[in-house]
Amino acid sequence: MFVQKSTMFTWTLISLCFIAHYDVSSGQDRVEQSKEEMTASEGAQVIVGCKYITTDTAPYLFWYQQLPNRSPKFILNKLTFGEGTTEPDFKKRFSATLNSTSKTVPLMIKNVHVSDSAVYYCALRPTVTGNTTTLYKNLTHEKA
């Protein structure tokens, strides 16, 4: 009698809190993510949560993946009105839906692979009020 042993692969998806604070006239725009590490079996589906707080009535939300020792890589963005975009490398298995009622934009990863082990960041386009020229000048100013 021949018995085949099944090997289960697991991977770790680390979701760190990435909170972007932008001062606006009536509060702060930001995103909130769980600080928890997630573990899933290869081939499973994983959902990484992201809640956003903003006064903007048409926010833009973004998802990024950061592999170990690499810079963050753009996955996709979602708009309140319109489809948004997804990078070609991520189109088959990565998706997100922006829910303006619950103010969430969870990232869904289908058929996860070990190579998906990474830090995933949710980001909110900043809302700027007032003098935007000064803001952009300060962002591009290089210290001597």
N, C-alpha and C positions, 0 to 999 in steps of 0.2 A: 504494500500500500504506500503510495507516494503522497506526502502532505506538503503543500506549498505554503511557505510562511509569508504572510503579508507584512509589508513594511509601511508604517504610517509616517509621513513627513509632516513636521509642524514647522511653522515659521512664526516669527514675532513681528508684529506691526506696532511700532511705538508712536503714539500720538502725544506730542508734547503741547503744552499750552502756548499758543502764540497769540498774544493780545496786542492789538494795535490801538493805541490811544491817539485820537485826534480831537483837539479842542474845537468845538463848534459853539454857536451862540446859545444853544439851549441844552447842552450836555456833551457827552463824549460818545463817539462812534467806536465800536470795538467788536471783536469776535471772541467767543468762548468755546474752548475745546476741552475735552476730558484730558486729565493728566495721566490716565491709565494706559498701561501697556496691554495690547491685545494679542491673543494667541489663537491661531486657527489652523485647521488641517488643510493641506494642499488640496486645491480643487473646490474649496468651500467659497461661500460668498461672505464678504465682510462689509460692514457699514461703519464709517468713521463720522461721528457727529460733529456738527458745527452750528452754533447759535450766534446770530449777529444782533447787535443793538445799534441803531442808527436813526437819525431824524430824516435821512434821505428817503424820499418816496419811491425812488428808482435806483436802488443800490446795485453795484457790481460786486460779485463775490468771486474769489479765485481759490484754486487748490494747487498746491505745490508738493512735490516729492523730493526728499533729500536723502540720497543714499549715503552710506558711511564715507567720510572723507571727500565728499563732493559738494558742489554748490546746489542749492535748491533748483529744481527743474519744473517749469510750468506744465501742469496737467490740463486744466480747463478753467473756463470762467463761465459764470451764469449771470444773466441779466434779468431784471424784473420784466422787461418787455423785450422779447426776442429770444433767440436760441442760445447765444453765446458761442464759444468755440472750444474745441477739444483738440489737443495736439495729436497728430496721426499715430504716434507710437502708443497712445493710450486709448484710442477710439474703441477698440474691440471689447475691452474689459472694464474700463473706468467710466463712470457716469455720475451725475449729480442732478438734483432737482431743487430749485429754489422755491421755497414755500413762504410767500410774503405774509401769510396769516400767522404762522407759528414762528416766523423769522428764523428759519433753519435752512441749511443747504448741505445735507449729508452726502458724503462721497461713498459711492457703492463700487466695490471691486469684486468682479465676478471671477470665478475659477482662479483663485489666488495661487501664485507661484512663490517658491522660496525666495526668488529674486525680487519680490515685492516688499521684502523686509526693509523698512525705511521709516523716516520721520515724515509725517504728512501735515502740512500747514494749510490752514484756511486763512484767507486774508480778505479784507474789505477795502475797496477803493476809498481813499480819504475824501471826506466832504470838506470843502474849503469855503469859508465865507469871508467877506471883507477883501483885503488887499492881497490878491494872489501873486502879484509881482514880487512883493517882499518875501513871500514864502518860497517861491522858486529861486530867488536870488540866494536865500539862506541855504537852500538845499544844495546848490551848486557851488557855493563858496568854498574854496580850498584854503586851508590854513597854511601859512608860510613856515 
